Amino acid sequence: MSLKKRYDFVFLFDVADGNPNGDPDAGNLPRVDAESGHGLVTDVCIKRKIRNYVILEKRNEPPYKIWVREKAILNEQIEEAYDSSEEVKTALAAWQAWQKDKKKNPKPGKHYEDVAKDWMCLNFYDIRTFGAVMSTSDKAENNAKSEENNSSKVKKTAGQVRGPVQITFARSIEPIVTLEHSISVCAARKGDKPIEEQIGIQGRKFTIPYGLYRAHGFISAALADQTGFSEGDLALLWEALAAMFEHDRSAARGMMATRGLYIFEHDSKMGSAHAHELFDRISIKRKDEAKAARSFDDYKILVNEAGLSGVKLFRRIAG
């Protein structure tokens, strides 16, 4: 079932003694706003965890395949649309025939690239959710008998998709403190080098003692119509946001957990209020300013529901 309403949401998560999102341009230090000292987690990082959860939950099978995944070759997955879909093959053949002889053959009603795009949206969850740029294929097909008619050459691409779900960078509620830890090893790896050269301090590890992060999300029902993002897909998104950290454990990331998911449901497809006004209704305060925050219990979440009109607030996870 297609979406009938617009949604905006506030997403809270925290990290204790870990690095939630290292910056490769800064030696993998936790990302930080250089002016304010607030910690940052990119939207790409959050989407990666959602994708990983969907892979585990749906086993990377249609219609919940994931296009952007570890070691995936994107162009080969675009090629899959042309190899697996009879609709795409038919649309491509019709386009090539028209390109070869426009007087003899009628112009197809739909471009073959758009047919491929529909197939990709149907089969890949992250494409119909977040969108994608699928104009990257470097392969071309030529059914002409000679090279004279270059118009018969086509690239097997699937265009671009603007996804209905968009997520901002997450920003910590307060400035973070980055700690640096030396890493030492006691075992050597190679037998042709002195053991003493291979043991001892071999690297650095960075963590923050504690940080509570806040991100904002937007879901457009109008754009969902274009990609096929459904009510079932929306339910899976809420499930992933609530549980994705449970399946993304590592020593480097410390203890991470979803602490709040506040969903504003509009009563119409185009929305009944500005997103920023709704987000302002969720505020986070420290209980005791005299001591450093080291757990979620050091904060209180204040929710203002007074005067909401045309919008309902749901607490999927209430901090």
C-alpha positions as CSV (number, residue, x, y, z in Angstrom):
1,M,0.0,0.0,0.0
2,S,1.4,3.4,-1.0
3,L,1.9,6.2,1.5
4,K,-0.9,8.6,2.1
5,K,0.7,10.8,4.7
6,R,3.9,12.7,5.2
7,Y,6.2,11.9,8.1
8,D,9.0,13.8,10.0
9,F,10.9,12.2,12.8
10,V,13.5,12.9,15.5
11,F,16.0,10.1,16.0
12,L,18.1,9.9,19.2
13,F,21.0,7.5,19.9
14,D,24.0,7.4,22.2
15,V,27.5,6.0,22.4
16,A,29.6,5.2,25.4
17,D,33.4,4.5,25.2
18,G,33.4,4.2,21.5
19,N,33.8,5.9,18.1
20,P,30.4,6.3,16.4
21,N,31.8,7.5,13.1
22,G,35.5,7.9,12.4
23,D,36.8,10.5,9.9
24,P,39.3,8.9,7.5
25,D,40.6,12.3,6.7
26,A,41.6,12.9,10.3
27,G,43.2,9.6,11.2
28,N,39.8,8.1,12.1
29,L,39.2,10.5,14.9
30,P,35.5,10.9,15.8
31,R,33.8,13.4,13.5
32,V,33.4,16.8,15.2
33,D,32.3,20.3,14.4
34,A,35.6,22.2,14.7
35,E,33.9,25.4,15.9
36,S,31.5,24.1,18.5
37,G,33.1,20.8,19.5
38,H,29.9,18.9,19.0
39,G,30.2,15.4,17.6
40,L,28.8,14.5,14.2
41,V,27.6,11.3,12.6
42,T,27.0,11.4,8.8
43,D,23.7,10.5,7.1
44,V,25.7,8.0,5.1
45,C,26.8,6.2,8.3
46,I,23.2,6.0,9.5
47,K,21.9,4.8,6.2
48,R,24.7,2.1,6.1
49,K,23.4,0.7,9.4
50,I,19.8,0.7,8.1
51,R,21.0,-1.2,4.9
52,N,22.9,-3.7,7.0
53,Y,19.9,-4.4,9.2
54,V,17.7,-4.9,6.1
55,I,20.3,-7.4,4.7
56,L,20.2,-9.4,7.9
57,E,16.4,-9.3,8.2
58,K,15.5,-9.9,4.5
59,R,18.6,-11.9,3.4
60,N,19.2,-9.6,0.5
61,E,16.4,-11.1,-1.5
62,P,13.9,-9.2,-3.8
63,P,12.1,-7.0,-3.2
64,Y,14.4,-6.1,-0.3
65,K,17.8,-6.4,-2.0
66,I,20.4,-3.7,-1.1
67,W,22.1,-2.0,-4.0
68,V,24.9,-0.2,-2.0
69,R,26.5,-3.0,0.1
70,E,30.0,-4.1,0.9
71,K,32.0,-5.2,-2.1
72,A,29.0,-4.8,-4.5
73,I,29.7,-3.8,-8.1
74,L,27.0,-1.3,-8.9
75,N,27.2,-1.5,-12.6
76,E,26.7,-5.3,-12.6
77,Q,23.5,-4.8,-10.6
78,I,22.2,-2.3,-13.1
79,E,23.1,-4.9,-15.8
80,E,20.9,-7.3,-13.9
81,A,17.8,-5.3,-14.8
82,Y,18.6,-5.7,-18.5
83,D,19.4,-9.4,-18.2
84,S,16.5,-10.4,-15.9
85,S,13.5,-8.3,-16.9
86,E,11.5,-9.0,-20.1
87,E,9.9,-5.6,-19.8
88,V,13.3,-3.9,-19.9
89,K,14.5,-6.1,-22.8
90,T,11.3,-5.2,-24.8
91,A,11.6,-1.5,-24.0
92,L,15.3,-1.5,-25.1
93,A,14.6,-3.3,-28.3
94,A,11.8,-0.9,-29.2
95,W,14.0,2.1,-28.5
96,Q,16.8,0.7,-30.6
97,A,14.5,0.0,-33.5
98,W,13.1,3.5,-33.4
99,Q,16.7,4.9,-33.2
100,K,17.6,2.8,-36.2
101,D,14.7,3.9,-38.4
102,K,12.5,6.7,-36.9
103,K,10.3,6.8,-40.0
104,K,9.4,3.1,-40.0
105,N,9.1,2.5,-36.3
106,P,7.0,4.4,-33.7
107,K,8.7,6.2,-30.8
108,P,8.3,4.1,-27.7
109,G,5.9,5.5,-25.1
110,K,8.4,5.0,-22.3
111,H,12.2,5.3,-22.4
112,Y,14.0,2.0,-21.7
113,E,16.0,3.7,-19.0
114,D,12.8,4.5,-17.1
115,V,11.6,0.9,-17.4
116,A,15.0,-0.2,-15.9
117,K,14.6,2.4,-13.2
118,D,11.2,1.0,-12.2
119,W,12.7,-2.5,-12.1
120,M,15.5,-1.4,-9.8
121,C,13.1,0.4,-7.5
122,L,10.9,-2.7,-7.3
123,N,13.7,-5.0,-6.4
124,F,16.1,-2.9,-4.3
125,Y,14.9,-1.5,-0.9
126,D,17.6,1.2,-0.5
127,I,16.9,2.6,-4.0
128,R,13.2,3.1,-3.4
129,T,13.9,4.4,0.1
130,F,16.9,6.7,-0.2
131,G,17.2,7.1,-4.0
132,A,20.2,6.5,-6.2
133,V,22.3,7.7,-9.1
134,M,22.3,4.8,-11.6
135,S,23.8,6.5,-14.6
136,T,27.2,4.9,-14.0
137,S,27.2,1.9,-16.5
138,D,30.0,1.9,-18.9
139,K,28.7,-0.8,-21.1
140,A,26.9,-0.2,-24.4
141,E,24.9,-2.5,-26.7
142,N,24.9,-2.2,-30.4
143,N,22.5,-4.3,-32.5
144,A,23.4,-2.6,-35.7
145,K,25.3,-4.5,-38.4
146,S,27.8,-1.7,-38.7
147,E,29.3,1.1,-36.7
148,E,27.9,3.7,-39.1
149,N,24.7,4.4,-37.1
150,N,26.0,5.4,-33.7
151,S,22.5,6.2,-32.5
152,S,21.9,2.4,-32.1
153,K,24.4,2.3,-29.3
154,V,22.8,2.7,-25.9
155,K,24.2,2.7,-22.4
156,K,22.6,0.3,-20.0
157,T,21.8,2.7,-17.2
158,A,18.8,3.3,-15.0
159,G,18.8,7.0,-14.5
160,Q,18.4,8.8,-11.2
161,V,15.9,8.3,-8.4
162,R,15.1,10.8,-5.7
163,G,14.3,8.9,-2.6
164,P,11.4,9.8,-0.3
165,V,13.4,9.2,2.9
166,Q,16.1,11.7,3.8
167,I,18.2,11.9,7.0
168,T,20.4,14.7,8.3
169,F,23.8,14.5,10.0
170,A,23.4,13.5,13.6
171,R,24.8,16.1,16.1
172,S,25.7,15.5,19.7
173,I,23.6,17.4,22.3
174,E,26.8,18.7,23.9
175,P,30.4,19.0,22.9
176,I,32.3,15.7,23.0
177,V,35.7,14.9,24.4
178,T,38.0,12.7,22.3
179,L,40.3,10.3,24.1
180,E,43.3,8.6,22.6
181,H,44.4,5.1,23.6
182,S,47.6,3.4,22.7
183,I,47.3,-0.2,21.3
184,S,50.1,-2.6,22.0
185,V,50.7,-6.2,20.8
186,C,52.5,-9.0,22.4
187,A,52.8,-11.5,19.5
188,A,54.9,-11.2,16.4
189,R,53.6,-11.9,12.9
190,K,56.7,-12.6,10.8
191,G,59.6,-15.0,11.5
192,D,62.2,-13.2,9.4
193,K,62.1,-10.0,11.6
194,P,63.2,-9.5,15.2
195,I,60.4,-10.1,17.6
196,E,61.3,-7.0,19.6
197,E,60.5,-4.9,16.5
198,Q,57.0,-6.3,16.1
199,I,55.7,-6.1,19.7
200,G,54.8,-3.1,21.9
201,I,52.9,0.0,20.9
202,Q,51.6,-0.5,17.4
203,G,48.8,2.0,16.9
204,R,46.1,4.3,18.4
205,K,42.4,4.0,19.1
206,F,40.0,6.9,19.7
207,T,36.9,7.0,21.7
208,I,34.5,9.4,23.4
209,P,33.4,8.7,27.0
210,Y,29.8,9.5,26.2
211,G,27.7,11.3,23.6
212,L,24.0,11.6,23.0
213,Y,23.3,12.3,19.3
214,R,20.2,13.7,17.5
215,A,19.3,13.4,13.8
216,H,16.2,14.5,11.9
217,G,14.4,12.6,9.2
218,F,11.9,13.4,6.5
219,I,9.6,11.1,4.5
220,S,7.7,12.4,1.5
221,A,4.6,10.6,0.4
222,A,4.7,12.4,-2.9
223,L,8.2,11.1,-3.7
224,A,7.2,7.6,-2.4
225,D,4.7,7.4,-5.2
226,Q,7.5,7.7,-7.7
227,T,9.7,5.0,-6.2
228,G,7.1,2.5,-4.9
229,F,8.1,3.1,-1.2
230,S,5.2,1.5,0.6
231,E,3.6,1.2,4.1
232,G,5.5,-2.1,4.5
233,D,8.8,-0.4,3.6
234,L,8.0,2.3,6.2
235,A,7.4,-0.2,8.9
236,L,10.8,-1.9,8.1
237,L,12.5,1.5,8.3
238,W,11.1,2.1,11.8
239,E,12.1,-1.4,12.8
240,A,15.7,-0.8,11.5
241,L,16.1,2.5,13.3
242,A,14.9,1.0,16.5
243,A,17.1,-2.2,16.4
244,M,20.0,-1.6,14.0
245,F,22.6,-1.0,16.7
246,E,21.8,-4.4,18.2
247,H,23.4,-6.0,15.1
248,D,26.2,-3.6,14.5
249,R,28.4,-4.3,17.5
250,S,32.2,-3.8,17.5
251,A,34.8,-2.9,20.1
252,A,35.6,0.3,18.1
253,R,32.0,1.6,18.4
254,G,31.7,0.9,22.1
255,M,28.1,0.7,23.4
256,M,25.6,2.3,21.0
257,A,21.8,2.2,21.4
258,T,18.7,3.9,20.0
259,R,17.3,6.1,22.7
260,G,14.4,7.8,21.1
261,L,12.3,7.7,17.9
262,Y,9.6,10.4,17.8
263,I,7.5,10.3,14.7
264,F,5.3,13.2,13.5
265,E,2.5,11.8,11.2
266,H,0.8,14.5,9.1
267,D,-2.9,14.1,8.1
268,S,-2.2,14.7,4.4
269,K,0.3,13.7,1.7
270,M,1.8,17.2,1.5
271,G,1.9,17.9,5.2
272,S,0.2,20.1,7.7
273,A,3.1,21.8,9.5
274,H,6.7,22.8,8.9
275,A,9.2,20.2,9.9
276,H,11.4,22.6,11.9
277,E,8.5,23.7,14.0
278,L,7.7,20.1,14.9
279,F,11.3,19.3,15.7
280,D,11.4,22.3,18.1
281,R,8.8,20.5,20.2
282,I,11.4,17.9,21.2
283,S,14.0,19.4,23.5
284,I,16.8,17.8,25.5
285,K,18.1,19.1,28.8
286,R,20.8,18.0,31.2
287,K,19.6,17.1,34.7
288,D,22.7,18.2,36.5
289,E,25.0,20.8,34.8
290,A,27.6,20.4,37.5
291,K,28.8,17.0,36.4
292,A,29.8,15.5,33.1
293,A,27.2,13.4,31.3
294,R,28.2,9.8,31.2
295,S,24.8,8.1,30.5
296,F,21.4,8.7,29.0
297,D,20.0,9.0,32.5
298,D,21.9,12.3,32.8
299,Y,19.4,13.9,30.3
300,K,15.7,14.5,30.3
301,I,13.6,14.6,27.1
302,L,10.9,17.3,27.0
303,V,8.0,16.9,24.5
304,N,5.5,19.7,23.8
305,E,2.3,18.3,22.2
306,A,0.2,21.4,23.0
307,G,-1.6,22.9,20.0
308,L,-0.7,20.2,17.5
309,S,-3.0,20.5,14.5
310,G,-3.2,18.1,11.6
311,V,-0.2,16.2,13.0
312,K,-0.1,13.2,15.4
313,L,3.0,12.4,17.5
314,F,4.0,8.7,18.0
315,R,6.7,7.6,20.3
316,R,8.2,4.4,18.7
317,I,10.9,4.6,21.4
318,A,10.5,7.2,24.1
319,G,13.5,8.4,25.9
